[in-house]
C-alpha cells in the first residue's frame, strides 16, 4: 500500500481565458468544496479499497488529504487533478 498526502486549498486567481465568467467563492462555497471534493476524489480512484481522509488545517481555505491505496502515483494524480479542476481547487504534494 502507498500513502500520499496533499495540501488541498482554494485560491482566487481571477478570471481566465478558459473561464471568463469565474467568480470568487464565498466562505460557504469554499467550505463546501473542501468538504465534498475528497469524496468525489475517492470515487474517481480505480482502487475501491483505498482509504481517503481529510484533516482540517489552521487555514480555513485548506485541508490535508491523506490517501492510502494500491493505486499508482499516476492514477492518484489523474483522479486528483480532475477533482480539483471540477471544484476550482489546487493541491500540493506533501
Secondary structure as the mmCIF struct_conf table of DSSP 4:
data_model
#
loop_
_struct_conf.conf_type_id
_struct_conf.id
_struct_conf.beg_label_comp_id
_struct_conf.beg_label_asym_id
_struct_conf.beg_label_seq_id
_struct_conf.end_label_comp_id
_struct_conf.end_label_asym_id
_struct_conf.end_label_seq_id
STRN STRN1 UNK A 2 UNK A 9
BEND BEND1 UNK A 17 UNK A 17
TURN_TY1_P TURN_TY1_P1 UNK A 18 UNK A 21
HELX_LH_PP_P HELX_LH_PP_P1 UNK A 24 UNK A 26
HELX_RH_AL_P HELX_RH_AL_P1 UNK A 27 UNK A 44
BEND BEND2 UNK A 46 UNK A 46
TURN_TY1_P TURN_TY1_P2 UNK A 48 UNK A 49
STRN STRN2 UNK A 51 UNK A 56
BEND BEND3 UNK A 58 UNK A 59
TURN_TY1_P TURN_TY1_P3 UNK A 60 UNK A 61
STRN STRN3 UNK A 62 UNK A 69
BEND BEND4 UNK A 70 UNK A 71
HELX_RH_AL_P HELX_RH_AL_P2 UNK A 73 UNK A 87
TURN_TY1_P TURN_TY1_P4 UNK A 88 UNK A 88
STRN STRN4 UNK A 90 UNK A 93
#
